Amino acid sequence: MPVNLDPENWDEFRAESHRALDMMLDYLREIRERPVWTEPSEEARARFKRELPQEGRDVSAVLEDFDRYIKPFATGNTHPMFMGWAQGAGTPAGMIAEMLAAGMNSNCGGRNHIAIDVERQIAAWMAQALGFPPDASGVFVTGTSIANFLCLLVARDQAYGDKDVRLNGLCALPGQLIAYASREAHNCVRQAMELAGLGARHLRLIPSDERRAIKISDLRRAIAADRAAGLRPFLIVGTAGTVDTGAIDPLDRLADVAHSEDLWFHVDGAFGALAALSPALKPLVKGLERADSVAFDFHKWLHVPYDAGFFLVRDKEAHKRAFAANAAYLTRAPRGLAAGDTWPCDLGPDLSRSFRALKAWFTIETFGAKRLGQCIEQTCRMAKRLEAWIAQSDAFALRAPVTLNIVCFGVKDDEDGSLAREIVMELHERGEAAPSLTILDGIPAIRAAIINHRTEARDIDAFIEFLDAALRRARKEPHDFGALVEPHGPGKTRLSED
Ligand SMILES: *Cc1c(COP(=O)(O)O)cnc(C)c1O
């Protein structure tokens, strides 16, 4: 008997498929009726500690399991009261695109099929939106962490020129490479230095000013000191929208420094780069168009379903040089399915890759750049609304300037941040709202990163009421906070200067 994995009864499967689709459409439509977060039940957790099933079940039974044990216990980032981390909300349109892409099941490492054209279309669109040349090279990756890592590899190879670092390795090459970023840079920049074999201690974390943007004079001094010590500066990473507070480095001035010092200029624009889609916000990221490369996420401020990071490089030859290989099974043919010039597998280490471009294309085609930009702008307006309330509050105080969509604040006279900590956990556990906690200048702060296109003024107003109530409870009911464990958040790393 032949065996395969298609439905035995297509009509029954069709009915179940429609049920699944309706289930998720209802879920998204009624998202605000539910708590923002619910701790997974004991029953649900136990469901995922079972033996490997030898026999299959009807898809209807598996769907029941999903409905009961998985769907109620999501992160909450689809919910308008989710403000915890820089996470996108997704859209129903993006969900459909994911289903269509899974149906096609394209492997987008390369070869001669339309998915590769769709990915190139996205690169061209983003080049246009961010002011890069039309032939800039772009590739989808999981997220900005990986895109930043790829940047390091490209910039490293570029710095060593014809010395062929891919063949010879780092230790065969002269001079220790040094990179620069602000203290507010995401921890993945440090991690990229580790992964690239360059060493985290060779990332200089430059002090930031009162707006939490990199201090140019300190940067220039650090570069000069490193050159004087015989080291090799090679890369400046600017941040457009820091993860903690949404601060933006002076990109134009960083471009000037990079140009005069002959360094690669990369922008970590995970969410902030996309402020360029709003005519009102675009001036904030001026200078981005002068970068050699930029990393950003479609899954954050553009709400493409996870995951969809992107790496865009001005010089397509430099990009390809860092990754292209000539293995026999990657040979290009003049005609047929193996035809084509540059494939995505020439632009990063992934060979098997999903059709991420489809959900990005579907999202952009469905909404248009203008409406996506309006949603981005709206989140910044919501942040202003929250900021204005905190500024006049007797109980709460701002902890950092609000540049884009992130509001960091604390409780007045809460010196060790223990009330802030308690309030955040309370709001999560009650399912009322999901802000996060970060550490600013060594003290815990409440962080509301408003990214969700569903978050409206009434949600901010409800958040304010929940905050007030949570503070009253926290003050009335003194708590044993236990050991104050430092959360392992991004961007907290301090490197010893060497
Ligand atoms: C989110 C974020 C990252 C990491 O991006 P991932 O997509 O989570 O890998 C890096 N830098 C900044 C500024 C971010 O906000």
The ligand as an SDF file (V2000), in Angstrom:
LIG
                    3D

 15 15  0  0  0  0  0  0  0  0999 V2000
   14.2950   44.3290   18.3940 C   0  0  0  0  0  0  0  0  0  0  0  0
   15.6080   44.9410   18.2010 C   0  0  0  0  0  0  0  0  0  0  0  0
   16.7070   44.1930   17.7990 C   0  0  0  0  0  0  0  0  0  0  0  0
   16.6370   42.7020   17.6500 C   0  0  0  0  0  0  0  0  0  0  0  0
   15.8080   42.3590   16.5750 O   0  0  0  0  0  0  0  0  0  0  0  0
   15.2440   40.8820   16.4450 P   0  0  0  0  0  0  0  0  0  0  0  0
   14.3160   40.9700   15.2880 O   0  0  0  0  0  0  0  0  0  0  0  0
   14.5310   40.6120   17.7400 O   0  0  0  0  0  0  0  0  0  0  0  0
   16.3820   39.9730   16.2280 O   0  0  0  0  0  0  0  0  0  0  0  0
   17.8970   44.8480   17.5600 C   0  0  0  0  0  0  0  0  0  0  0  0
   18.0020   46.1710   17.7040 N   0  0  0  0  0  0  0  0  0  0  0  0
   16.9630   46.9370   18.1010 C   0  0  0  0  0  0  0  0  0  0  0  0
   17.1570   48.4140   18.2270 C   0  0  0  0  0  0  0  0  0  0  0  0
   15.7280   46.3430   18.3670 C   0  0  0  0  0  0  0  0  0  0  0  0
   14.6880   47.0910   18.7470 O   0  0  0  0  0  0  0  0  0  0  0  0
  1  2  1  0
  2  3  1  0
  2 14  2  0
  3  4  1  0
  3 10  2  0
  4  5  1  0
  5  6  1  0
  6  7  2  0
  6  8  1  0
  6  9  1  0
 10 11  1  0
 11 12  2  0
 12 13  1  0
 12 14  1  0
 14 15  1  0
M  END
$$$$
